[in-house]
Every structure is written in structure tokens, then in C-alpha cells.
Amino acid sequence: MSAGAGDEPYFRCHVFCCVNERPENHPQGSCARKGSVRLRNYMKARAKELGLDDVRINAAGCLDRCALGPTMVIYPEGVWYHYETRDDVDEILQRHLIDGERVERLALRRDA
């Protein structure tokens, strides 16, 4: 049975964290080589601790921004972030996913 147009979505937000891994000396780099797998796992566990049952934290293949990585994109807003630390992840969880604010200092610009 498929969901109809008026049905509630399964999740309020989807967070796609790039975990793409390229060869070590690839000119674009790769999010995985910059710690994205560890940070994505932390984000998933932390979201569960915070009770964010309506948010899905997904591992994603290449999001085509590895040179700026680690990167993530949050839908339905389509907001892109660069993050490097657990503190960055905590700030995105709190300010974006709980408070509904954009974390400007971590946001990627379209021209980036």
C-alpha cells in the first residue's frame, strides 16, 4: 500500500551525510577520508539520544562536494553543511533540526 498525497511523511527531515571514499591522492579529496563516517555515526546516535524520531540520518554516496567535505544536505529544506567536529554536529542537530534555524557558519553556498 502506498502513501497518498494527504498522508503524513515517514520523517520530517532526511539528513544525507556523504561517506564517499576516493583514492588517497584524488584531487577532490573525499568526505570519508576527512572523518565523515565517524561523524555520521555520531550524528545518528546523538539524534536518537535527543529523541529525534522524526529525523532520518542517512549515509550517502558522493554528493559532489567532497573538496569541501565532510558535507551533508538536509531535506526537505535542501540546506547544505560542511562539518568537521562533534561540536559542529551537535550545533546542526540543536539549531537546525530542533530549533529550526540555519547554522550560517557551517552552511555551504551554492557557488562553493
Secondary structure, DSSP 4 states (H G I P E B T S, - for coil): -PPPTTSPPS-SEEEEEE-----TT-TT--TGGGTHHHHHHHHHHHHHHTT-TTEEEEEES--S-GGG-SEEEEETTTEEEE--SHHHHHHIIIIIIIT----GGGBPPTT-
